[in-house]
Amino acid sequence: MTLIETAPGPAPAVPASAGTRMTSRHKLILTLLLGAQFMLAIDFSILNVAMPVVGEGLGFGLGGLQWIATAFALPAAGFTLLFGRVADLFGRRRMLLAGMALLALGSLLGGLATSPAVLLAGRVMQGLATAMATPAALSLLTTSFPEGRLRTRALGLSGALMSAGFTVGAVLGGVLTDLLSWRWAFLVNVPVAVLILVVTPVLVGESRAARRGRLDVPGAVTVTGGLLALVYGITAAGERGWGSPLALGTLAAAVALLVAFVLVERRAPAPLAPLRVLTKRTVTWGNIGGLVAFATETSLVFLMTLYLQQVLGFSPLTTGLALGVLGAGTFAGGVAAPRIMARAGGRWTLAGGLVLQAAATAALLGLGESRGGLGLMLAATAIGGFGNLVAIVAFMGTATSGLPDGEQGLATGLATMTQQVAITVGIPVMSAVATARAGVLDGIHTATLVNAGLALAGAALIAVFLRAPRSGRS
């Protein structure tokens, strides 16, 4: 039974039946929420291929370009858990609408920016909007569909579109930059966000936890500060080296704050993230699997971007189009994942997806300096993308399973936080591995081997430790 509180006026979110067919209203709700998540996913990568052009247009120094990505990633990762819990307490629809409004404002500010400071302010607003809207949209999705086949199907489509969004963002960023202007990478969000703001109150009712407790402020401060320090520390390590005093000091602060968070949660009367939830096996190992899946695949996209541009000499637009094959593989994986999960269960679907991804990634070690290997790259990234999305759907289904609707904001906040942290830290780590070797191709090969090894290790851990309760299914 879903915990839905409907405000006067708008139509409520209709709980799904125990069957396997969606009503017309469910399809409309699904389309709306998936559209919001797809747009948010695109925002993460849409400026990646356009960053040099943005730098030239606004006067960013070479060392400052990375802040275009970091200014988005820091708040997106750092505030997700907090806003996921706030959505539980004060309203998921309300948080989704607030996030969409902030996204429209931030996108407009970035699109009209005339200086680096204004553009970075817009990116920070976009990151905060992502932290607000993504867990809210996901929790509205999970509370609108009961645990089981319908929810798995909805999460499969969600995972497919969110993962495909990162690839589409790269393609769209290259197209908009080449044909129009980099400013449209920001401005394209505004009409979509406004449409979601108009339609959501009509279609989706308010949803929140049945019991409204107080917000755990000490827990919110420590976990948000810890996540911000963790993401910034790993980003700094990727730029300055792992021996950098700034990186080491920030990472030490992250550890101290996250330990303080655990201690605070043990004694808090109304904890932000109850330890019984954090230590639940499906939540813990589901999120570890998701961390591996997102960190390895998004960093592999970075490595293949380096390969296509710096080794084969392709343009940003051509690079984006080549990576579109990976996007097709991820979409196919998201569509197929619910059926695979229904037969194999979350544990083996997650582990199997990572094994397939690892095998496809290892095949990329056959790439050389000739463009004759392009077919191998396209086939391997498509197959690896399929496996990756199968794993991601299993991660989302596993990490949000076995919890009441009142804690779905927390569960989806944790899952979204895992996704954002993984995307943020995966690239600096693989970049550091790749640049440790003298030649570009040698560095890409080394990082690709490490990437495949991490995916395989993640699969082994999931297979061993992610066991279902005795009365349930694995």
N, C-alpha and C positions, 0 to 999 in steps of 0.2 A: 504493500500500500504506500503510495507516495504522499509526502507531507506537503501539500499545496495550500497556500493561503492566497485567496484571490482578492485583489483590490476591486472596489466597485467600478463597474464599467467594462473593462476589457474582458475578452473571453479567456477562460482558464486554459492552462495546458492540460490536455486530456490524457489521463493515465492510459497506458497501453494495456490491452487485454493480455491474458496469459497465453494467447495464441501466437502465431507467427506472422500474421498479416497486419500491415499498418493501415490505419484509417486515413482518410484524405487529410484530416487535420494534422495527424502525425507527420504526414509527408510535407505539409507546409511548414510545420515547426522545424522539422529536420532540415529542410532547404534553407530556412532563415538562419538557423544556428550554424550550419555547415558553411554558409556563405560568409558569416562573420569570422569564423575561425580561418577560413581559407584566405581572407583578406589580411588577417593578422599574421599569418604565416608568410605571405608574400612580402610583407613589410620588412621582415628580417633580412631578406637577401636582395631586395629589389635595387638597392644602391651599391651592391658589391662590385659589379662590373663598371659602374658609373663613377666610382670614387675618384679616379684620376681626373675625369672631366669636371667633377664638382670642385676638386681642389684647384684646378686652373681657373675656374669661373669665380671663385670666392677668395682665392689667395691662401688656401691652406698650404702649410709647409709639408714636405714629404713625411716628416715624423708625426704630423698632426692628422694625417688622413685616417689612421686607424681609429681615431676618436669618433668618426662618423658611425662606425659599427659599435664601438664600445659604449658610446653615450646612449644607444638604444639597449644594448645587452645588459648593462648594469642594473637599471631599474626593472627591466623585464624579468630578470632572474631573481633579483633581490627582494622584490615586493610581492611576488606571486603567492607565496604561502600565506602571507598576511591578508592579502585581498581575498584569497579563497575562503578564509575563515570569516572575514567581514561579510562576505556574500551570504554565508550560512546564517549569520546572526541578523543581518539587517535587510536581506533581500537579494536574491540572485539576479532577478530581472533589473532591479534598480542598479546593481553594480555593472551589469552588461550595458545599460543605457549610459551610465556615467562614463564608462570606458569608451564607448563609441563617440560620445560628445568630445571627450578629451582627444581622441584620435583625429577627429575632424579638425579641431583647433590646432593641434600639433602639426598635422599635415599641411594645413593652410599656411602656418607660420614658416615651416621649412620650405614650402614651394615658393614663397615670396621673399625668402631670406636674401639679404644683401651683404651679410658678413658671416664669418665662421661662427661667431658667438650665437647669432640668431638661429642659424641652421642647427647647431648643436642643441639649443633649447628646444627646438621642434622635435629633434630625435629623442631627447629625454622624455618629452610629453608622449611621444609615440610608444616608448618603452613602458612608461607607467600605464598607458592605456591598454597595452597588451597584458600587463600583469593584472589589471582589473577585469578585463573582458574575457580573456581566454578561460580561466577557471570557472567564471560565472556561466559562460556558454556551455562548457562541458558538464557542469553540475546540473544545469537545466536539461541537458540531454539525458544524463543518467537518471534524473528523477522523473523524466517523462516516459522512460521506457524501463520496465521491470527487469531485474537481473535475469539473464537467460538469453535465448536466441535473438529476440528483438533488440536488446541492448547491445549484444555483440555485433549484430548487423549494423546498428547505428554507429557504434564505435569504429567498426571497420571502415565505413564511409568517411567518418571523421578523420581517422588516421591517414587514409589514402589522400584526402584533400589537403590535410595539414602538411604532410610530407611532400606531396606534389607541389604545394605552395612555395616551398623553398626553391625548387627547380624552376617553376613558372616565374618566380620573382627574378631569378637571374636572366631568364629569357626576356621577360617583359622589360626589365631594366635596360637591357641592351637595345631592344627595339625602340623604346621611348626615347632613349638618349640619342640614338643614331637618327631617328626620323623627326623628332620634335625637340625636346630639351630635357635635361636631367630633372628640371623642376616638375615635370609631369609624373615622375616617380613618386613625388609627394602628393601632387594635386589630384591624381586619379582616385585617391582614397576618399576625398571629401564627398562627392555625390553618393558613393556607396554607403558611407557611414550615415549620411543624412537619411537615406532610404531605410536603413535598418532602424534608425531612431523613430521613424514614422510608423513602420510596420509592426515592430515588436510589441508595443502596448496593445495593439488591436488583437494580435494573435496569441501572445504568451502571457499567462497570468503570473502573478508574483509567487515566488516560492522561497521559503526559508525554513530553518529548523523549527520544530514545534516548541522547543524551549529556548527562549532568548536569554542567554547568560551575558555576563559582562565580558568585555574584551580584555584579554590578558596582556596588559601593556608591557610589563617587563619581558615576557616571552616574545612579544612582537618586536621590541627594541633589539634584543639579543640575537634572534634568528635573522632579522633583516640586516642588522649590522654584520653578522657573521657571513651571510651569503654575499653581501656587497664586497666584503673584504676578500672572500674566497675567489670570486670572479675577477676582481681587479688584480689580486695577487698572481693568479695564473696568467692573466693577460699581460701583466708586467713582466713575468718570467719569460713568456714567449718573445717579448720585444727586447729585453735587456739581458736575458740569460738567467738560469735558475740559481746562480750564485749572487744575483743582484741584491744588495741590502734592502732596497724598496720591496722587491718581491718577497724575500724571506720575512721581512718585518710584517708585511701585510698578511701573509699566509699564517704567521704565528698569531696575529690578532684574530684571524678568522677561526683558528682552532680554539683560542681562548673564549671567544664569544659563543661559539657553538657548544662548547662544554658548559658554559654558563647557562645557555638555553636549556640543556638537558636537566641541569640542577634546578633551574627555576620551574620547569614543567613538573618535576617530581613533587613540588610543594604547592603549586598553584591550585586554588580551589576550583577555578574554571580555566584549565590550560588551553593555550592556543592550539596545541597539537598534543592530545593525550598520548602518553607513552604506550598505553595499551594498543593504540592504533599504529604508532610508529614501529612497534616491535612485532606487529602481526606479520606472520611469515609471508602471506601473499602481498602485503604492502611493501615490506622490506625488499624481498627478492624480486617482486615485480618491478619496483623502481630501479633496482640495480640492473636488471635486464634492460630497462628502458634507457638508463644512463649509457650503457655500452652501445645499444643500438643507435641512439642519436649521435653520440660522440664520434663513433667510427664512420658512420655514413656521411654526415655533414663534413667531416674533415677529409673524407675521401673525395667529395666533390671539390674541395679546395685543392687537393693534390692533382686531380684530373684537370682542373682549370690551369694550374701551373704547367702541366704536361702539354695541353693543347696550345697554350699561348707562348710559353717560353721554349719548349722543345720543338713543337711542330709549326709554330709561327702563325696560328690562327688569330683572327680578330676577336674582340669581345662578343660581337653579335654572333659570329659563327660558333664560338665556344658555347654560348648560351643555347643555341639551337642543337648542338651536338649533345649537350647534357639533357635536352628534352627527351631523349630516348630513355634515360634513367627515370625521368618523371613518368613515362608511360609504364615502365616496369613497376614503379611504386604504386601507381593507380591500380594496376592489375592485381598486385599483392593485397591491397586493401579490399578489393572486391572478393577475392578468393579466401581471405583469412577467416571470415566467420564460419564457412563450411569446414575448413581445416580444423579450426578450434572446436567446433561441435563434435568432431570425430576424435581428435587427438587429445583434447583438453588443453588448458592454458600452459601448463608446464612444458609439454613436449612441443607445442606450437611455438612457444617462445624460444626454446633451445634449438629446435629444427630450423627456424627462420634465421637464427644467428649462424648456424653451421653452413647453410646455403650461402648466406652473405659472405662468410669467411672464405669459402671455396671460390666464389666468383672474384673476390678481391685478390686472392692469391694468384688467379689466372692473369691478373694485370701485371705481374712480374715479367711477363713475356713481351711487354711493350718496349720498343726501341726508338731510334731517332728517325726511322722511316715512317712516312704516312701510310705505309702498307699495313701497319698494325691498327689502323683506325677501326676496322671491322671488329677486331678482338675487343677493343675498348668499349665499343657500343654494345656488343653482345654481353660482355661481362658486367658492365654497369647496369644494364637492364635486368639481368638475372639477379645480381646482387641487390638491386632496388626492390625486386619482388620479395626476396627473402627478408630484407630489412623491414618492409611494411607488414609482412606476416608477423614478424617479431614485435613490431610496435603495436599492432592491434591486440596481440596477446598480452603485452605489457599493460595497455590501458584497461583491458578487461580484467586482468588479474589484480592490478593495483587498486581498483575501485570495487572489487567484489567482497561480499561478506560484511558490508558495512551498512548501517541504516541510512535512510535518505537524509537525516539531519546532519550526517557527517560527510555527505558527498562533496560539499564545497571544499572541505579539508582534503579529502582523497584526491579530487581532481586538481586542487591547488598543489599538492605534493607531486602529482604526476606532471603537471605543467612546469613546476619548478625544476623537476628532474630534466625535462626536455630543454628548458632554457639554459640551465647550467651546462648541460652536455653540449649543446650547440656552441655555447660561448667558449668553453674550455678545450673542446676537441681540436679546433683549428690551431690555437697557439702551441699545443703540445705537438701536433704533427708537423707544424711549421718548424719547431725547434729541432725535431728529429731530421727533417729533410735538409735543413740548412747546416747540419753538423757535418755533412759530407761535402767534398770539394765540388763535384760536378752536379748540375741540376738533375740530370736523369738518375745518377747514382743516389742522390738524396731522395728523389721520389720513390725509387725502388725500395730503399731502406724503410721509409715511412709507410709504404704500402704493405711491406712484410709485417711491420709492427701492428698496423691496423688490422690485418687479417688475424694475427695472433691474439689481439685483444678480443675480437669477436668470437674466436674459437674458445678462449678462456672463459668468456662470459657464458657461452653455451654450456660449458662443462659445469660451471658453478650452479647455473639454473637447474640443470638436470639432477645434480646431487642434492641441492638444498631446498628447492621449491617443491615441497611435497604438500599435497592437499590434506586437510583434516581427515582423520580416519573414516569419518562418515561421509566424506565428499569425494569428489573426483579429482585426479591430478591434472 
